[in-house]
Amino acid sequence: MSFIIEEDRHEQCHMKEHCLKYEVCPMGLVHNMISGKWKIVILWYLSYNTLRFSAIKKKLPNVTQKMLTQQLRSLEKDKLIHREVYAVIPPKVEYSLTDLGKNLIPILTMMHSFGAEYFNEGLDKK
């Protein structure tokens, strides 16, 4: 996990009194965990279903296999998703949210609602 670490890491944060006890700003931590071209969408798809790699790939036709693999590995490393490998031929791999990852569902739902509201207000056309 890479963090934004600077000497004045909390000086710009309006919540600095609450996060001075942490080595890094919690917002910086979350940003690093879910930033990435495809991570939020992957988490969104996994928020309602366990999916195989091929199913995720179908939902994201513009992502390369290498990029998808990197994004999934990063989410797994940060303990947001679980990778289950089944000992069958051909190999079967399924991805699901961990309990920690499930804690992001309300945030993802709010992001979806914000996007829908943006469209409904016609703000995408201005």
DOFI-66610 format. One line per field, with one value per residue (C-alpha): residue number from 1; x, z, y. Coordinates in steps of 0.25 Angstrom, whole numbers. Layout:
residues N
num <- [NUM, ...] $
u <- [X, ...] $
w <- [Z, ...] $
v <- [Y, ...] $
end
This chain:
residues 126
num <- [1, 2, 3, 4, 5, 6, 7, 8, 9, 10, 11, 12, 13, 14, 15, 16, 17, 18, 19, 20, 21, 22, 23, 24, 25, 26, 27, 28, 29, 30, 31, 32, 33, 34, 35, 36, 37, 38, 39, 40, 41, 42, 43, 44, 45, 46, 47, 48, 49, 50, 51, 52, 53, 54, 55, 56, 57, 58, 59, 60, 61, 62, 63, 64, 65, 66, 67, 68, 69, 70, 71, 72, 73, 74, 75, 76, 77, 78, 79, 80, 81, 82, 83, 84, 85, 86, 87, 88, 89, 90, 91, 92, 93, 94, 95, 96, 97, 98, 99, 100, 101, 102, 103, 104, 105, 106, 107, 108, 109, 110, 111, 112, 113, 114, 115, 116, 117, 118, 119, 120, 121, 122, 123, 124, 125, 126] $
u <- [0, 6, 2, 3, 13, 19, 23, 11, 2, -9, -8, -17, -28, -40, -41, -27, -30, -37, -26, -13, -12, -10, 3, -5, -18, -29, -34, -21, -21, -35, -31, -20, -28, -39, -32, -29, -36, -45, -45, -58, -65, -60, -64, -78, -80, -75, -84, -96, -90, -78, -72, -62, -50, -57, -70, -63, -55, -68, -74, -61, -59, -49, -40, -28, -26, -13, -19, -31, -21, -13, -26, -31, -18, -17, -31, -28, -15, -23, -32, -44, -47, -45, -40, -44, -37, -44, -35, -42, -38, -38, -36, -47, -45, -56, -55, -64, -64, -58, -65, -56, -60, -74, -73, -71, -84, -92, -81, -82, -97, -96, -86, -96, -108, -99, -97, -112, -115, -105, -111, -125, -122, -116, -103, -96, -101, -96] $
w <- [0, -4, 5, 3, 14, 16, 27, 27, 23, 32, 31, 19, 25, 31, 40, 45, 59, 57, 49, 55, 63, 50, 42, 29, 27, 26, 14, 7, 11, 5, -7, -10, -7, -17, -27, -41, -54, -51, -36, -33, -44, -40, -26, -31, -39, -27, -18, -22, -28, -27, -41, -49, -55, -69, -64, -59, -72, -80, -71, -74, -89, -90, -80, -83, -77, -71, -65, -59, -53, -47, -41, -35, -29, -23, -17, -12, -5, 2, 7, 0, -9, -7, -18, -18, -26, -29, -32, -45, -60, -65, -53, -47, -40, -33, -27, -16, -6, 8, 20, 19, 5, 8, 17, 4, -2, 4, -1, -15, -14, -11, -23, -32, -27, -29, -43, -46, -40, -49, -61, -56, -55, -69, -64, -73, -85, -80] $
v <- [0, 13, 25, 40, 43, 57, 65, 74, 62, 67, 82, 83, 74, 80, 68, 69, 69, 55, 49, 54, 41, 34, 33, 37, 44, 34, 41, 38, 24, 22, 30, 20, 8, 11, 20, 14, 14, 2, -1, 7, 0, -14, -12, -7, -20, -29, -21, -29, -42, -52, -52, -60, -52, -54, -48, -36, -35, -35, -24, -16, -18, -6, -12, -20, -34, -29, -16, -24, -34, -22, -15, -28, -32, -18, -19, -33, -27, -16, -27, -21, -33, -48, -57, -72, -82, -95, -107, -111, -112, -102, -93, -86, -73, -65, -51, -45, -34, -36, -31, -19, -17, -18, -6, 2, -2, 10, 19, 13, 14, 29, 31, 24, 33, 45, 41, 38, 52, 58, 52, 55, 70, 70, 75, 65, 74, 87] $
end
